[in-house]
Amino acid sequence: MIWIFLLPAALLALAYGTVWTLRPVSLTRSAIKTGSTVLLALAGLWAGLPGIAVALALGAVGDWFLSRPRDAGFLPGLVAFALGHAVYLGVLWPLAGPPGLVPSAVLLAVALALMLSLWPGLGPLRLPVAAYAALSVGLGLVALGMPPGLLPGGVLAFILSDIILAVALFRLPPGHPAQPVLSRLL
């Protein structure tokens, strides 16, 4: 029965990734991007996972803002995702064991290299981006302490998506030829 949420969520995500991600900002584009995450939040509620549902709902809010014009949507989207990460941490931390040393070192090294690369261009967003990055790394470390499967893979895929978004937003000049390719990976 959970498929009544998961199947349309997957179809909306597919539509967004293949068609709508390259279209101009519009209410339809934002609704398609946000709709898939809203449906996942409803699936979390249906499955009896209220903490996960809240985190996903915050992700839907973040998706909405990040699908809007950058000047108005970036910071509220970042805050919504940061709050979602905090909820995920509260739910998942008690379930995780210690993360492996080598994967943890790789995650920390990538995060540090990315922050050092982004830092000069962040300007007034330095503190919010650094706080968000810390939450993302914490969530990644928790995921690395979980048994192998979809959950850690999903968290690490989300972190990779964040890295791609950061590079697209803060390292590439507007109109760079890689922008359309990177947009499809988000």
C-alpha positions as CSV (number, residue, x, y, z in Angstrom):
1,M,0.0,0.0,0.0
2,I,3.0,2.3,0.5
3,W,3.4,2.2,-3.2
4,I,0.5,4.7,-3.6
5,F,3.1,7.3,-2.4
6,L,6.4,5.8,-3.7
7,L,5.4,5.2,-7.3
8,P,4.2,8.8,-8.0
9,A,7.2,10.1,-6.0
10,A,9.5,8.2,-8.3
11,L,7.6,9.4,-11.4
12,L,7.7,13.0,-10.3
13,A,11.5,12.7,-9.6
14,L,12.0,11.2,-13.0
15,A,10.0,13.9,-14.7
16,Y,12.0,16.6,-12.8
17,G,15.4,15.1,-13.6
18,T,14.8,14.4,-17.2
19,V,12.7,17.3,-18.3
20,W,11.9,20.0,-15.7
21,T,15.3,20.6,-14.2
22,L,16.4,22.4,-17.4
23,R,13.3,24.5,-17.7
24,P,13.0,28.1,-16.4
25,V,11.8,28.6,-12.8
26,S,8.0,28.3,-12.6
27,L,5.4,27.2,-10.1
28,T,4.9,24.0,-12.1
29,R,8.6,23.2,-12.0
30,S,8.7,23.8,-8.3
31,A,5.6,21.7,-7.6
32,I,7.1,18.8,-9.5
33,K,10.4,19.0,-7.6
34,T,8.7,19.4,-4.3
35,G,5.9,16.9,-4.9
36,S,8.2,13.9,-5.0
37,T,9.6,14.7,-1.6
38,V,6.2,15.5,-0.1
39,L,5.0,12.0,-1.3
40,L,8.1,10.5,0.4
41,A,7.2,12.3,3.6
42,L,3.7,10.9,3.4
43,A,5.2,7.4,2.8
44,G,7.3,7.9,6.0
45,L,4.1,8.7,7.9
46,W,2.3,5.7,6.4
47,A,5.2,3.5,7.4
48,G,5.1,4.7,11.0
49,L,8.3,6.7,10.8
50,P,7.3,10.2,12.0
51,G,10.9,11.4,12.5
52,I,11.8,10.5,9.0
53,A,8.6,12.0,7.7
54,V,9.4,15.3,9.4
55,A,12.9,15.3,8.0
56,L,11.5,14.6,4.5
57,A,8.9,17.3,4.9
58,L,11.7,19.8,5.8
59,G,13.5,18.5,2.7
60,A,10.4,19.3,0.6
61,V,10.4,22.8,2.0
62,G,14.1,23.0,1.0
63,D,13.3,21.7,-2.4
64,W,10.6,24.3,-2.9
65,F,13.0,27.2,-2.0
66,L,15.9,25.8,-4.0
67,S,13.6,25.5,-7.1
68,R,12.8,29.2,-6.9
69,P,15.0,32.1,-8.0
70,R,18.4,31.8,-6.3
71,D,18.4,35.2,-4.7
72,A,15.2,34.6,-2.8
73,G,15.4,30.8,-2.3
74,F,18.9,29.7,-1.5
75,L,19.2,30.7,2.2
76,P,15.7,29.5,3.2
77,G,16.3,26.3,1.3
78,L,19.6,25.8,3.1
79,V,18.0,26.4,6.5
80,A,15.2,23.9,5.8
81,F,17.6,21.2,4.7
82,A,19.8,21.9,7.7
83,L,16.8,21.5,10.0
84,G,16.0,18.2,8.2
85,H,19.5,17.0,8.6
86,A,19.3,17.8,12.4
87,V,16.1,15.7,12.6
88,Y,17.7,12.8,10.6
89,L,20.7,12.9,13.0
90,G,18.4,12.7,16.0
91,V,16.6,9.7,14.5
92,L,19.5,7.8,13.1
93,W,22.4,8.4,15.5
94,P,21.0,6.0,18.1
95,L,20.8,3.3,15.4
96,A,24.4,3.7,14.1
97,G,27.6,2.1,15.2
98,P,31.0,3.7,14.8
99,P,31.9,4.6,11.3
100,G,34.9,3.1,9.6
101,L,38.1,5.0,9.9
102,V,39.0,5.1,6.2
103,P,35.6,6.1,4.9
104,S,35.3,8.7,7.6
105,A,38.7,10.2,6.8
106,V,37.7,10.3,3.1
107,L,34.4,12.1,3.9
108,L,36.2,14.6,6.2
109,A,38.9,15.2,3.6
110,V,36.4,15.8,0.8
111,A,34.4,18.2,3.0
112,L,37.5,20.1,4.1
113,A,38.7,20.4,0.5
114,L,35.3,21.6,-0.7
115,M,34.9,24.2,2.0
116,L,38.4,25.5,1.4
117,S,37.6,25.7,-2.3
118,L,34.3,27.5,-1.7
119,W,35.3,29.8,1.1
120,P,36.6,32.7,-0.9
121,G,33.4,33.0,-2.9
122,L,30.8,32.5,-0.2
123,G,30.9,36.0,1.2
124,P,28.0,36.5,3.7
125,L,26.9,32.9,3.2
126,R,30.1,31.5,4.8
127,L,28.6,30.8,8.3
128,P,25.3,29.2,7.1
129,V,27.1,27.1,4.5
130,A,29.7,26.0,7.0
131,A,27.0,25.1,9.5
132,Y,25.1,23.2,6.9
133,A,28.3,21.4,5.8
134,A,29.0,20.4,9.4
135,L,25.5,18.9,9.7
136,S,26.0,17.1,6.3
137,V,29.3,15.6,7.4
138,G,27.7,14.5,10.7
139,L,24.9,12.8,8.9
140,G,27.4,11.2,6.5
141,L,29.4,9.8,9.5
142,V,26.2,8.4,11.0
143,A,25.3,6.8,7.7
144,L,28.8,5.3,7.5
145,G,28.1,3.7,10.9
146,M,24.8,2.1,9.6
147,P,24.7,-1.4,8.1
148,P,25.2,-1.4,4.3
149,G,22.1,-0.8,2.3
150,L,19.8,1.8,0.9
151,L,19.9,4.2,3.9
152,P,23.7,4.9,3.9
153,G,23.7,4.8,0.1
154,G,20.9,7.4,0.0
155,V,22.7,9.7,2.5
156,L,25.9,9.5,0.6
157,A,24.1,10.2,-2.7
158,F,22.5,13.2,-1.1
159,I,26.0,14.5,0.1
160,L,27.3,14.0,-3.5
161,S,24.3,16.0,-4.8
162,D,25.2,18.7,-2.3
163,I,28.7,18.8,-3.6
164,I,27.6,19.1,-7.1
165,L,25.2,21.9,-6.2
166,A,27.9,23.7,-4.3
167,V,30.3,23.5,-7.3
168,A,27.5,24.6,-9.7
169,L,26.5,27.6,-7.5
170,F,29.7,28.8,-6.1
171,R,32.6,27.7,-8.4
172,L,31.2,27.8,-12.0
173,P,30.5,31.1,-13.7
174,P,26.9,31.7,-14.9
175,G,26.3,30.1,-18.3
176,H,29.2,27.6,-17.9
177,P,28.7,24.7,-20.3
178,A,28.7,22.2,-17.4
179,Q,25.7,23.8,-15.7
180,P,23.0,21.8,-17.7
181,V,24.8,18.5,-17.0
182,L,25.2,19.3,-13.3
183,S,21.6,20.4,-13.0
184,R,20.4,16.9,-14.1
185,L,22.5,15.3,-11.4
186,L,20.7,17.3,-8.6
